[in-house]
Amino acid sequence: MENPGYARRLTLMDAALIVVGGIIGGGIFLNPGIVAQRTSSGWVLLGLWVGGGLLTLIGCLCYAELGARRPQAGGSYVYLREAFGRLAGFLFGWTMLLVIYSGSSAAVATIFGTYATSVFGLSPALVKPLAVGALIFVTGLNLFGIRFGAQVQNVFSILKLLAIAALVVTGLAFAGVGNTEALAPGVVPTSGSLASALLPVLFAFSGFSYLNNLAGEVRDPQRTLPRALVLGMLVVIAAYVLTNYAYMAVLGHDGLAASQAPAADVMSRVFGTAGARVIAIGIAVSTLGFCNITLVAGARVLQVMGEDGLFFASVARLHPRYRTPNIALMALAAWAIVLVLGANYGQLLDFAAFGDWAAYAVTIATLFWYRRHGGERPAFATPAYPLLPLVFMATVVAVVVAYALDKPLSAGVVCLVVLAGLPVYAVWRRLFSKLAR
């Protein structure tokens, strides 16, 4: 029985909110404190968030052209397969399944469990069960069609923007609480280089590529994908910069550097326990939205791999009515649950973040192949080519190398996962490819 194919039901608004939801998870509520520890003033901190946002916007522009050239499900897997061969595509999908998307979902689901136990005063022993429950919940939401899943994702994205708006309004309205000045020089010494301070910034911007995985379900994709990527990214940049200013307006640079949970500290300082509880609910909703889009996007990669004979044939099947890759979705969610139960948040975040940004640099390298072999000029072309793609790749490579030097064990594990894919691919091609067809 042939697959019915994906249904193009995602509008511009749906697509833009997918970009927002794929980026804003838990990072903006946690990482600013780490950035403050590694910078000497509020001006430097804000500059890093603006710079990280602009770098990610360059990545969005590159992905916009890739999406316009190949407006089909699979995203990075498709680009790597066409430009560098089936092995490159397989290694991306393999790492995506074992580390990147599954690890990201597991890490952020763990944040959900942490905040849920905090809000309702539950035992910390329930963090992992709640994280597993969150993954099961968002998986179930997407078994009944992309339209329904997108509507739920829209709600998640709007709620997380409202949570950020609450933080920003609080910061601007109560600037100077505790005699702080938002952009006053801090006394916290700079630790490490700007690259080390940029790491948590870039990790908070991860996820901008998820929309390309869903390109097969976007209406008028050659026009909608570029617009949605740029619009969504601009919203995220504004939200992140304003949120960091709000943190410093209430806590000051030094206070932000000392904070383990800046969002809760801001709301608590202004509104007391009730404020901290409200923002904790907002963060929990934000994490659900991130898990939702990560699993949905990753399932499309597995489904296309199944069609190509590089994964089990069962994951290639689309539901005849809802036209969703339900088996692929459940497989990815199942592995994410295994990671939740077997690893802690820090390990999951390190693995996923390193693999994610390394994959971005390699994927954008395919743009050079498409420019030479891709045929007609697409509806959208990356501006200032080849300068912008080169700037993006060089910066990301520098950051990834700095990260590997800072955390060699985490980087080494991801590299071993990639290398392990080589014999798996060889065995699959020789012994099991017939089973996948």
Residue pairs with C-beta under 8 A, 6 or more apart in sequence:
1 320
3 307
3 316
3 317
3 318
4 318
4 320
4 323
5 216
5 318
5 323
6 73
6 146
6 216
6 217
6 318
6 323
7 145
7 146
7 147
7 217
7 323
8 216
8 217
8 218
8 219
8 221
9 145
9 146
9 147
9 150
9 217
9 219
10 18
10 146
10 150
10 214
10 217
10 218
10 219
10 224
11 219
11 224
12 219
12 224
12 227
12 228
12 231
13 154
14 150
14 153
14 154
15 211
15 214
15 218
15 224
15 225
15 227
15 228
15 232
16 227
16 228
16 231
16 232
16 235
17 153
17 154
17 157
17 158
17 232
18 150
18 153
18 157
18 210
18 211
18 214
18 228
18 232
18 293
19 60
19 208
19 210
19 211
19 228
19 229
19 231
19 232
19 233
19 236
20 157
20 160
20 161
20 232
20 235
20 236
21 153
21 156
21 157
21 160
21 289
21 290
21 292
21 293
22 207
22 208
22 209
22 210
22 211
22 290
22 293
22 294
22 297
23 56
23 204
23 205
23 206
23 207
23 208
23 232
23 233
23 236
24 157
24 160
24 161
24 164
24 236
24 239
24 286
24 289
24 290
25 104
25 108
25 111
25 207
25 286
25 287
25 289
25 290
26 108
26 111
26 283
26 286
26 287
26 290
27 200
27 203
27 204
27 205
27 206
28 164
28 204
28 239
28 240
28 243
29 261
29 262
29 263
29 279
29 283
29 286
30 111
30 261
30 262
31 200
31 201
31 203
31 204
32 45
32 49
32 243
32 244
32 247
32 256
32 262
33 256
33 257
33 258
33 259
33 260
33 261
33 262
34 200
35 45
35 48
35 49
35 197
35 200
35 201
35 244
36 45
36 186
36 188
36 248
36 253
36 254
36 256
36 257
36 259
37 188
37 191
37 257
38 190
38 191
38 192
38 196
38 197
39 45
39 48
39 186
39 188
39 190
39 197
39 253
40 185
40 186
40 188
40 189
40 190
41 183
41 184
41 185
41 186
41 253
42 182
42 183
42 184
42 185
42 186
42 248
42 253
43 183
43 185
44 197
45 197
45 244
45 248
45 253
45 256
46 183
46 241
46 244
46 245
48 194
48 197
48 198
48 201
49 201
49 240
49 241
49 244
50 237
50 241
51 198
51 201
52 198
52 201
52 202
52 204
52 205
53 205
53 233
53 236
53 237
53 240
53 241
54 237
55 202
55 205
55 391
55 392
55 395
55 396
56 202
56 205
56 208
56 233
56 236
56 237
57 230
57 233
57 234
57 237
58 388
58 389
58 391
58 392
59 208
59 209
59 360
59 364
59 392
60 208
60 229
60 230
60 232
60 233
61 226
61 229
61 230
61 382
61 383
61 388
62 364
62 367
62 382
62 388
62 389
62 392
63 208
63 209
63 212
63 229
63 363
63 364
64 225
64 226
64 229
64 230
64 380
64 382
65 226
65 367
65 370
65 378
65 380
65 381
65 382
66 79
66 212
66 363
66 364
66 366
66 367
66 370
67 75
67 211
67 212
67 215
67 221
67 225
67 226
67 229
68 221
68 222
68 225
68 226
68 378
68 379
68 380
69 370
69 374
69 378
70 78
70 79
70 82
70 215
71 215
71 216
71 218
71 221
71 222
71 225
72 78
72 215
72 216
72 304
73 213
73 214
73 215
73 216
73 217
73 300
73 303
73 304
74 213
74 215
74 216
74 300
74 301
74 303
74 304
74 305
75 209
75 210
75 212
75 213
75 214
75 215
75 297
75 300
75 301
76 92
76 209
76 212
76 213
76 301
76 359
76 363
77 89
77 92
77 93
77 96
77 301
77 304
77 305
78 89
78 304
79 363
79 366
79 370
80 88
80 89
80 92
80 362
80 363
80 366
81 88
81 89
81 90
81 308
82 366
82 369
83 365
83 366
83 369
83 370
84 366
84 369
86 308
86 310
87 422
87 425
88 362
89 305
89 308
89 310
90 305
90 310
90 421
90 425
90 428
91 418
91 421
91 422
91 425
92 301
92 359
92 362
92 363
93 301
93 302
93 305
93 310
93 311
94 417
94 418
94 421
94 424
94 425
95 355
95 359
95 414
95 417
95 418
95 421
96 102
96 298
96 301
96 359
97 298
97 301
97 302
97 332
97 335
98 335
98 417
99 351
99 352
99 355
99 414
99 417
100 352
100 355
100 356
100 359
101 294
101 295
101 297
101 298
101 301
101 332
101 336
101 352
102 298
102 332
102 335
102 336
102 339
103 336
103 339
103 348
103 349
103 351
103 352
103 355
104 206
104 207
104 290
104 294
104 348
104 352
104 356
105 135
105 290
105 291
105 294
105 295
105 298
105 332
105 333
105 336
106 131
106 135
106 336
106 337
106 339
106 340
106 343
106 348
107 345
107 348
107 349
107 352
108 287
108 290
108 291
108 294
109 131
109 132
109 134
109 135
109 287
109 291
109 336
109 340
110 127
110 128
110 131
110 340
110 344
110 345
110 348
111 283
111 287
111 345
112 130
112 131
112 134
112 284
112 287
112 288
112 291
113 126
113 127
113 128
113 129
113 130
113 131
113 134
114 127
114 345
115 280
115 281
115 283
115 284
115 287
116 122
116 126
116 130
116 284
117 123
117 124
117 126
117 127
117 130
118 280
119 277
119 280
119 281
119 284
122 130
128 340
128 341
131 340
132 337
132 340
132 341
134 287
134 288
134 291
135 291
135 295
135 333
135 336
135 337
135 340
136 333
136 337
137 288
138 288
138 291
138 292
138 295
139 295
139 329
139 330
139 333
141 148
141 149
141 152
141 292
142 148
142 149
142 292
142 295
142 296
142 299
142 324
142 329
143 319
143 322
143 324
143 326
143 329
144 322
144 324
145 321
145 322
145 323
145 324
146 214
146 217
146 296
146 323
146 324
149 292
149 296
149 324
152 292
153 289
153 292
153 293
153 296
156 285
156 286
156 288
156 289
156 292
157 289
159 282
159 285
159 286
159 289
160 282
160 285
160 286
160 289
161 235
161 239
162 282
163 279
163 282
163 283
163 285
163 286
164 239
164 242
164 243
164 282
166 267
166 278
166 279
166 282
167 243
167 246
167 247
167 263
167 266
167 267
167 279
168 239
168 242
168 243
168 245
168 246
170 246
170 250
170 266
170 267
170 270
170 271
170 275
171 182
171 242
171 243
171 245
171 246
171 247
171 248
171 249
171 250
171 266
172 245
172 246
172 249
174 249
174 250
174 270
175 182
175 249
175 250
176 249
177 249
177 250
177 269
177 270
178 250
178 251
178 252
178 255
178 269
180 248
180 249
180 250
180 251
180 252
180 255
181 252
182 245
182 248
182 249
182 252
183 248
184 252
184 253
185 253
186 252
186 253
186 254
186 257
187 254
188 253
188 254
188 257
190 197
192 406
193 402
195 398
195 399
195 402
196 402
196 406
198 399
199 353
199 399
199 402
199 403
199 406
202 357
202 396
202 399
203 349
203 353
203 356
203 357
204 240
205 236
205 240
206 352
206 353
206 356
206 357
207 290
207 293
207 294
207 356
208 229
208 232
208 233
209 360
209 363
210 293
210 294
210 296
210 297
211 218
211 225
211 228
211 229
211 232
211 297
212 225
213 297
213 298
213 300
213 301
214 296
214 297
214 300
215 221
215 225
216 300
218 224
218 225
218 228
222 378
222 379
222 380
223 379
223 380
225 380
226 379
226 380
246 266
247 256
247 259
247 262
247 263
247 266
248 256
250 265
250 266
250 269
250 270
251 259
251 262
251 265
251 266
251 269
255 265
256 262
259 265
263 279
263 283
264 276
264 279
264 280
265 276
266 279
267 275
267 276
267 278
267 279
268 275
268 276
271 278
295 329
295 332
295 333
295 336
296 329
298 332
299 325
299 328
299 329
299 331
299 332
300 325
300 328
302 311
302 315
302 325
302 328
302 331
302 332
303 315
303 316
303 318
303 325
303 328
304 316
305 311
305 315
305 316
306 312
306 313
306 314
306 315
306 316
306 317
306 328
306 436
307 316
309 433
309 436
309 437
310 425
310 428
310 436
311 436
312 435
312 436
313 435
313 436
313 437
314 327
315 325
315 327
315 328
315 331
316 325
316 328
316 436
317 325
317 326
317 327
318 324
318 325
318 326
319 325
319 326
339 348
340 348
347 410
350 407
350 410
351 410
351 413
351 414
353 403
354 400
354 403
354 404
354 407
354 410
354 411
354 414
355 414
355 417
357 396
357 399
357 400
357 403
358 396
358 400
358 414
360 392
360 396
361 392
361 393
361 396
361 397
361 400
364 389
364 392
364 393
365 389
365 393
367 382
367 385
367 389
368 386
368 389
371 385
371 386
382 388
382 389
403 411
404 411
404 412
428 436
